[in-house]
Each structure stands twice: as structure tokens, then as C-alpha cells.
């Protein structure tokens, strides 16, 4: 998933206030994918792994959204997390496949936000 890490870093080329409504929706979708990725990584690496939560925090710092949008972004992350956690409570081939799929979705979303 290292490609998703780079995509998330480069997604933050503009602050949330400068983004169009469509780009704000893309931020919400990216947060959902980060939440999914966090749950899937924890299933495979253990509950102490905080990689994707850390990247979510970095995204929020970079975007600096207003309070309302920040709450929606956090809610989207949590929704993605709980959805993946419920579907993939343990690490298996299906969870690893879903993690790769989530990474691909995340890279695409980040590109839409200007990540290349």
C-alpha cells in the first residue's frame, strides 16, 4: 500500500477551503478508503498498528478543513473503518485482496485531488 501513502501525501496540494464541492466529496471518499485500509491493516498487522490513522491525521492537518467538513471527514473515516472491520475481522486472502483494492481506489481518489 505504499503507493497509497504517497497519494495521500500529494492529495493535500490545496486546503479544503479552496476545494470545489466535488473535491470535498472526493476528500470524504478518500477518508472512507483510509478508514477501510486502517481496519484491514489492523486485521493483518495487529490492533497497535496506526499507520492509516496517522495518515488520516496528516491529511486533516494538510487540508485544514472547517469544523463541519472535518467532522464529516472523520465520520467518513470511521464509517470505512467499521465497515471493513465487520467484513474482514481477521487477516486472510480476502482481506489482503480488499486491502490492495482499497489502495488502488485511494490512489485514484488522490489523483482526482491533484496528486498526479
Secondary structure, 3 states (H helix, E strand, C coil): CHHHHHHHHHHCCCCHHHCCHHHHHHHHHHHHHHHHHHHHHHHHHCCCCCHHHHHHHHHHHHHCCCHHHHHHHHHHHHHHHHHHHHHCCCCCHHHHHHHHHHHHHHHHHHHHHHHC
